[in-house]
């Protein structure tokens, strides 16, 4: 996706809400918004509001840039093998899994046209799991608006929602998303979060209201910060995971991989208006970017999985340096291994692995361990295509296949079915000699081929 196309989908904030207004909101201290509680002016939603004219410009990829994004919180359903997905063949579309989640919503019209919350009604029930990948530059001004548009399957539930940027240091708690010390957004309202990310690396975001339930129900996503070093050229690279000073974290392709596990019992119970005994937690599906194998191999925006648009298929050319941004928002530790390719863990929890005096603390491994709420930045160099090994062929040429999977066999299943499933995806290494091979990557997790999103969805990455 070109930057021009991404700029056309930028979201504008209200005319009356300047950066100074955001900072003034921070001075209000801890506010709780629920029921009949006093609502600050920035959170109140009038029947008609006017918005800044949507003059479309390309947001420069440099520090101090402004990033505008808009997410809506709602519900819907996803499809997993045995629960309505296209795999196994002939499974059909029955028995989907009920979810909460976030969805990227479109630009607000120019201020010449009054708008109402009803314009977002088309997104009610159009949940996506996980939420969109959000990528921003270090030291940029990030304006992220959350609108709570309510639930379709359970309209009797009036749960508030928040966005908590996990592991991120806020100058003021009001933008932290923990409702006890900031703001929870009730149905029919929105709230503009403001961030200035000073630290590069991979983070994650999730709802922190009734967080045990809402995280399990799907209100999760990956957010990462590109380092200022991206403006330079080091070691033959111009994209980096961190400000390493020597190009050691350089890469040419990147993939965000959000790990979760799903216990279908509370999902089914919530839809059926039944209680769940949470101490009985026992996951029966394991996902990467909201999909279980073999659905993990389908392209981005595949029409058979409209609520799970982000692929975890990793397509690279032989010799490519690749960055895997792992994040775990489940409740179990995961152990991801890549037989046949050595991985280097360069960062943990948005921190470059360097010791006092700059000592290199990165390490090579065949298995990456990731605890709940943790992130890992992992690099590998794709081996050259080897025609003496088994290979497959598509429109982009010949490719060898390597499997990235959880080393725990218990997590390689779908709902207890016998076929291979769960947290498994593949790395396809193409022969890039001659006219074969893949074009440069235009956005994270790009697939070849790649489909345009079906209405009413936008592409599930803000990058």
Phi and psi in degrees as a GROMACS rama.xvg file:
@    title "Ramachandran Plot"
@    xaxis  label "Phi"
@    yaxis  label "Psi"
@TYPE xy
-74.1974  160.871  UNK-2
-65.1659  -32.4539  UNK-3
-62.0364  -41.9742  UNK-4
-64.987  -39.3754  UNK-5
-66.1699  -37.1799  UNK-6
-63.9572  -33.8431  UNK-7
-65.708  -17.9175  UNK-8
-106.607  17.4222  UNK-9
-69.0237  149.043  UNK-10
-107.157  134.36  UNK-11
-100.465  146.95  UNK-12
-93.2682  164.126  UNK-13
-55.6814  144.718  UNK-14
-55.071  -40.2056  UNK-15
-78.88  2.87335  UNK-16
-113.679  88.3772  UNK-17
-86.088  174.95  UNK-18
-59.6162  -38.6148  UNK-19
-61.9254  -36.9003  UNK-20
-62.7211  -39.8931  UNK-21
-59.7949  -44.5609  UNK-22
-67.5653  -33.4369  UNK-23
-66.3762  -36.8238  UNK-24
-58.4253  -40.4313  UNK-25
-58.4921  -28.2311  UNK-26
-77.6785  -4.91121  UNK-27
-72.8028  -16.0739  UNK-28
82.8201  -163.688  UNK-29
-77.7175  124.116  UNK-30
-127.562  137.692  UNK-31
-110.927  131.003  UNK-32
-118.526  111.246  UNK-33
-163.477  146.236  UNK-34
53.6243  -120.536  UNK-35
-97.322  15.4026  UNK-36
-64.5277  155.515  UNK-37
-65.5928  131.61  UNK-38
-107.755  124.903  UNK-39
-64.5163  158.394  UNK-40
-60.0281  -34.7947  UNK-41
-68.849  -18.4105  UNK-42
-98.7301  -22.5623  UNK-43
-63.9199  146.497  UNK-44
-123.422  109.785  UNK-45
-84.2439  164.495  UNK-46
-58.4474  -34.5202  UNK-47
-133.244  133.794  UNK-48
-130.462  151.58  UNK-49
-105.357  152.445  UNK-50
-128.36  157  UNK-51
-59.1021  142.935  UNK-52
-57.8198  137.238  UNK-53
-85.3267  64.3485  UNK-54
-70.9661  114.632  UNK-55
-87.3694  121.891  UNK-56
-133.843  157.101  UNK-57
-79.689  126.142  UNK-58
-75.2766  120.28  UNK-59
-66.3555  144.304  UNK-60
-87.0177  77.1957  UNK-61
-155.081  159.412  UNK-62
-57.5116  152.192  UNK-63
73.9413  6.51759  UNK-64
-69.1149  158.967  UNK-65
-104.71  136.222  UNK-66
-123.159  127.874  UNK-67
-117.935  130.123  UNK-68
-143.063  157.134  UNK-69
-143.604  120.756  UNK-70
-117.891  148.339  UNK-71
-115.969  145.903  UNK-72
-104.048  128.426  UNK-73
-157.028  -162.789  UNK-74
-128.679  -176.538  UNK-75
161.233  -155.565  UNK-76
-137.945  150.481  UNK-77
-121.163  166.463  UNK-78
-119.672  128.428  UNK-79
-126.09  157.87  UNK-80
-53.7522  129.883  UNK-81
86.1321  -11.7462  UNK-82
-128.842  41.7876  UNK-83
103.159  -5.48607  UNK-84
-74.4808  167.972  UNK-85
-69.1826  -8.55322  UNK-86
-117.21  135.706  UNK-87
-71.1668  160.74  UNK-88
-53.3491  139.97  UNK-89
80.1185  6.99913  UNK-90
-66.5498  -28.04  UNK-91
81.2618  -171.092  UNK-92
-114.057  22.0732  UNK-93
-87.7869  161.579  UNK-94
58.6845  49.4669  UNK-95
-70.9149  167.535  UNK-96
-102.334  127.918  UNK-97
-73.0641  136.956  UNK-98
-139.566  155.698  UNK-99
-101.359  164.85  UNK-100
173.573  -175.348  UNK-101
-110.374  152.887  UNK-102
-142.133  139.735  UNK-103
-71.7926  132.529  UNK-104
-117.552  161.534  UNK-105
-78.803  173.686  UNK-106
-61.5364  152.023  UNK-107
-79.0901  138.304  UNK-108
-62.0938  162.803  UNK-109
-57.8343  161.947  UNK-110
-72.5408  -1.22054  UNK-111
-74.7786  -14.6506  UNK-112
-118.425  113.76  UNK-113
-60.9743  142.522  UNK-114
-124.488  155.972  UNK-115
-129.28  166.022  UNK-116
-60.5833  -23.278  UNK-117
-61.0611  -21.6921  UNK-118
-66.8229  -15.8836  UNK-119
-95.4506  2.88009  UNK-120
-59.4596  -28.8977  UNK-121
-63.0828  -20.1197  UNK-122
-93.2503  -4.12781  UNK-123
-65.5272  127.551  UNK-124
81.4643  -1.14161  UNK-125
-101.006  49.8442  UNK-126
-61.4287  152.915  UNK-127
-129.363  142.725  UNK-128
-134.453  121.92  UNK-129
-76.9615  -176.689  UNK-130
-66.0987  169.252  UNK-131
-61.7317  148.251  UNK-132
-69.2155  127.7  UNK-133
-114.965  121.231  UNK-134
-123.055  126.936  UNK-135
-133.419  162.599  UNK-136
-88.0147  148.14  UNK-137
-57.4536  135.957  UNK-138
67.9887  14.4289  UNK-139
-80.9619  160.72  UNK-140
-91.04  115.762  UNK-141
-110  119.443  UNK-142
-111.717  111.176  UNK-143
-122.35  109.863  UNK-144
-94.7012  132.179  UNK-145
-110.372  126.264  UNK-146
-114.739  127.162  UNK-147
-92.8974  102.381  UNK-148
-94.6669  0.0593391  UNK-149
90.086  176.184  UNK-150
-108.679  150.391  UNK-151
-99.3214  -49.5501  UNK-152
-68.6507  -37.937  UNK-153
-123.478  68.2674  UNK-154
-64.9768  -13.7529  UNK-155
-73.5726  -17.8889  UNK-156
-85.8512  126.044  UNK-157
-111.79  39.6681  UNK-158
-58.1004  136.011  UNK-159
-79.3751  166.652  UNK-160
-140.402  158.827  UNK-161
-140.588  171.69  UNK-162
-119.404  116.527  UNK-163
-108.736  117.278  UNK-164
-83.4846  99.2021  UNK-165
-66.6544  123.343  UNK-166
86.3788  -0.801821  UNK-167
-90.7859  137.48  UNK-168
-91.5219  116.323  UNK-169
-96.5438  144.803  UNK-170
-70.1047  -25.8121  UNK-171
-140.592  143.414  UNK-172
-70.781  -16.4841  UNK-173
-62.6295  -23.887  UNK-174
-99.739  11.4031  UNK-175
-82.2692  -21.9715  UNK-176
83.678  -0.331877  UNK-177
-84.9292  112.517  UNK-178
-62.3494  -24.7759  UNK-179
-67.2778  -25.1357  UNK-180
-125.11  4.53569  UNK-181
-138.513  -127.587  UNK-182
-130.396  134.304  UNK-183
-106.717  138.324  UNK-184
-97.8102  110.657  UNK-185
-75.7215  170.634  UNK-186
-59.8868  135.436  UNK-187
86.6789  4.75536  UNK-188
-123.109  164.997  UNK-189
-134.894  163.69  UNK-190
-143.829  132.678  UNK-191
-94.1073  113.318  UNK-192
-83.9756  146.525  UNK-193
-130.665  130.436  UNK-194
-135.654  150.992  UNK-195
-127.968  99.3101  UNK-196
-79.6508  113.064  UNK-197
-93.9602  -9.63768  UNK-198
-120.785  125.517  UNK-199
-76.6865  158.342  UNK-200
132.596  -176.712  UNK-201
-99.9792  128.755  UNK-202
-123.392  -169.845  UNK-203
-148.581  162.379  UNK-204
-131.949  153.124  UNK-205
-160.917  163.57  UNK-206
-73.0633  137.631  UNK-207
-112.355  12.6461  UNK-208
-95.68  125.461  UNK-209
47.2698  53.6352  UNK-210
-66.3342  -32.4119  UNK-211
-58.1588  -45.5393  UNK-212
-75.0218  -48.3942  UNK-213
-68.8383  -32.945  UNK-214
-68.1057  -46.7928  UNK-215
-61.4949  -32.9495  UNK-216
-76.5245  -8.97058  UNK-217
118.816  8.69657  UNK-218
-87.2432  72.1883  UNK-219
-141.452  160.797  UNK-220
-173.299  167.694  UNK-221
-102.91  137.469  UNK-222
-131.483  136.814  UNK-223
-138.067  157.408  UNK-224
-115.697  122.147  UNK-225
-78.8188  136.63  UNK-226
-74.5976  155.244  UNK-227
-61.9659  -23.2729  UNK-228
-61.2851  -16.9921  UNK-229
-58.5793  -16.4208  UNK-230
-80.3019  -2.1372  UNK-231
-117.395  178.706  UNK-232
-126.809  119.87  UNK-233
-138.425  133.003  UNK-234
59.6502  25.5535  UNK-235
83.939  6.9618  UNK-236
-118.171  156.508  UNK-237
-127.354  5.23529  UNK-238
-126.771  137.214  UNK-239
-140.004  155.4  UNK-240
-80.5209  -31.8919  UNK-241
-143.334  168.563  UNK-242
-81.3891  78.0281  UNK-243
-85.2322  -20.9117  UNK-244
80.7126  -7.8651  UNK-245
-137.795  1.52682  UNK-246
81.9867  7.20479  UNK-247
-68.391  -20.0451  UNK-248
-105.199  20.8992  UNK-249
-69.8083  153.136  UNK-250
-155.89  167.061  UNK-251
-116.598  -20.2457  UNK-252
-138.202  145.471  UNK-253
-135.991  149.26  UNK-254
-140.711  125.843  UNK-255
-93.7228  126.266  UNK-256
-127.668  103.715  UNK-257
-93.7721  121.242  UNK-258
-96.8628  134.07  UNK-259
-144.335  159.829  UNK-260
-124.223  152.343  UNK-261
-124.348  128.338  UNK-262
-102.911  108.05  UNK-263
-69.5781  -17.3319  UNK-264
-57.8036  -52.6726  UNK-265
-66.2462  -29.0293  UNK-266
-64.5366  -48.0942  UNK-267
-67.611  -39.9015  UNK-268
-65.323  -40.8737  UNK-269
-64.3728  -40.1072  UNK-270
-67.0144  -33.2304  UNK-271
-90.4511  7.26377  UNK-272
58.9878  51.4399  UNK-273
-125.15  157.649  UNK-274
-81.6301  156.532  UNK-275
-124.328  135.504  UNK-276
-90.6774  98.5104  UNK-277
-65.5181  -29.8925  UNK-278
-62.2929  -13.1489  UNK-279
-85.5116  12.2864  UNK-280
-48.1984  125.989  UNK-281
-153.737  93.6847  UNK-282
-61.7225  147.167  UNK-283
-130.664  2.12403  UNK-284
-136.718  147.066  UNK-285
-130.241  131.476  UNK-286
-126.665  154.972  UNK-287
-122.679  120.97  UNK-288
52.7844  39.4496  UNK-289
79.763  3.23364  UNK-290
-123.049  150.947  UNK-291
-109.117  148.135  UNK-292
-60.0931  139.125  UNK-293
-89.8299  3.09925  UNK-294
-62.8572  -21.8597  UNK-295
-58.1527  -22.1521  UNK-296
-89.7357  -7.07489  UNK-297
-70.9042  150.33  UNK-298
-67.0942  169.021  UNK-299
-59.948  143.221  UNK-300
59.5337  28.6925  UNK-301
-61.7869  131.336  UNK-302
-64.6656  -18.8542  UNK-303
-78.7308  -13.6411  UNK-304
-131.499  65.7105  UNK-305
-62.5613  -27.9137  UNK-306
-91.3235  -0.240418  UNK-307
-132.782  72.6173  UNK-308
-81.4185  -13.002  UNK-309
-95.9471  118.367  UNK-310
-78.0051  156.007  UNK-311
-116.56  14.3929  UNK-312
-67.9219  133.773  UNK-313
-113.184  107.322  UNK-314
-110.879  123.549  UNK-315
-142.377  162.562  UNK-316
-90.9345  151.807  UNK-317
-55.774  133.431  UNK-318
90.1305  -9.40633  UNK-319
-64.7329  140.001  UNK-320
-89.476  127.075  UNK-321
-123.726  136.707  UNK-322
-107.527  125.28  UNK-323
-106.441  119.509  UNK-324
-99.1934  94.4382  UNK-325
-86.3461  139.653  UNK-326
-142.921  144.255  UNK-327
-121.751  111.902  UNK-328
-115.612  26.2503  UNK-329
-92.3063  -168.142  UNK-330
-109.803  6.28637  UNK-331
-121.385  149.778  UNK-332
-70.6867  138.984  UNK-333
-116.917  150.01  UNK-334
-129.965  104.367  UNK-335
-100.784  127.502  UNK-336
-123.567  154.379  UNK-337
-133.41  82.6662  UNK-338
-59.8654  132.759  UNK-339
95.9631  -12.5817  UNK-340
-135.629  127.904  UNK-341
-80.1012  135.411  UNK-342
-109.051  148.578  UNK-343
-119.279  119.922  UNK-344
-84.5558  110.398  UNK-345
-98.3997  -22.0488  UNK-346
-150.852  149.376  UNK-347
-133.034  128.947  UNK-348
52.0742  49.8114  UNK-349
58.8487  38.1046  UNK-350
-136.899  124.995  UNK-351
-65.0866  134.59  UNK-352
-80.0012  81.2467  UNK-353
-130.727  139.436  UNK-354
-96.9664  -173.341  UNK-355
-56.5529  134.932  UNK-356
78.2676  6.84088  UNK-357
85.9868  14.1468  UNK-358
-59.229  135.724  UNK-359
-77.6581  114.718  UNK-360
-107.224  8.23191  UNK-361
-64.5708  158.351  UNK-362
-145.176  147.763  UNK-363
-89.3551  145.639  UNK-364
-158.737  160.48  UNK-365
-101.793  -10.4321  UNK-366
-137.261  128.763  UNK-367
-105.609  120.033  UNK-368
-95.7781  130.994  UNK-369
-135.205  112.86  UNK-370
-80.4924  169.691  UNK-371
-57.9969  132.884  UNK-372
75.6575  12.7558  UNK-373
-110.179  159.569  UNK-374
-132.643  150.238  UNK-375
-135.364  135.868  UNK-376
-105.837  114.182  UNK-377
-121.806  131.838  UNK-378
-112.889  145.62  UNK-379
-148.577  155.409  UNK-380
-104.95  121.23  UNK-381
-65.4377  131.627  UNK-382
-66.2034  156.793  UNK-383
-60.3682  149.822  UNK-384
-59.8292  135.383  UNK-385
-122.03  106.684  UNK-386
-71.2788  -10.7429  UNK-387
-83.4099  -11.9399  UNK-388
-94.0619  161.882  UNK-389
-57.4124  139.31  UNK-390
-147.829  161.969  UNK-391
-118.84  171.558  UNK-392
-136.617  136.278  UNK-393
-137.637  -165.064  UNK-394
-64.892  -15.4022  UNK-395
-101.804  1.61998  UNK-396
121.492  -166.127  UNK-397
-86.7292  146.578  UNK-398
-148.798  143.072  UNK-399
-85.4415  153.461  UNK-400
-117.234  129.176  UNK-401
-123.209  145.104  UNK-402
-103.939  129.577  UNK-403
-103.06  119.651  UNK-404
-150.13  162.878  UNK-405
-73.753  133.71  UNK-406
-75.5213  -12.3758  UNK-407
-83.5154  110.653  UNK-408
-59.762  -27.7317  UNK-409
-62.5763  -22.5813  UNK-410
-101.547  16.782  UNK-411
-112.337  42.3716  UNK-412
-139.16  157.6  UNK-413
-117.004  102.967  UNK-414
59.4413  27.7941  UNK-415
82.8045  3.30878  UNK-416
-69.9985  159.76  UNK-417
-79.077  -26.1963  UNK-418
-72.7007  159.082  UNK-419
-60.6852  135.716  UNK-420
-159.024  -158.283  UNK-421
74.1501  -143.099  UNK-422
-82.5086  76.3811  UNK-423
-135.861  133.374  UNK-424
-140.176  -177.639  UNK-425
-130.482  152.244  UNK-426
-110.776  119.486  UNK-427
-102.458  115.673  UNK-428
-103.252  112.462  UNK-429
-89.6519  154.177  UNK-430
-81.4048  110.84  UNK-431
-98.7821  18.0516  UNK-432
-79.0202  152.589  UNK-433
64.7876  -134.877  UNK-434
-94.0076  1.72106  UNK-435
-81.2728  175.381  UNK-436
101.664  175.478  UNK-437
-98.7466  148.971  UNK-438
-71.6461  164.188  UNK-439
-57.1533  147.009  UNK-440
-73.4101  132.291  UNK-441
-100.345  -19.0414  UNK-442
-158.918  163.131  UNK-443
-60.9265  143.986  UNK-444
64.991  24.4588  UNK-445
-61.4557  138.741  UNK-446
-116.096  158.52  UNK-447
-130.146  106.268  UNK-448
-79.0886  176.711  UNK-449
-141.089  139.437  UNK-450
-100.816  154.217  UNK-451
-76.052  148.39  UNK-452
-68.1376  144.12  UNK-453
-79.6387  150.012  UNK-454
-60.1608  140.429  UNK-455
-97.0557  16.7392  UNK-456
-78.9073  153.749  UNK-457
-99.6659  167.596  UNK-458
-58.659  139.234  UNK-459
-86.2102  40.7295  UNK-460
-146.05  140.118  UNK-461
-118.77  96.4058  UNK-462
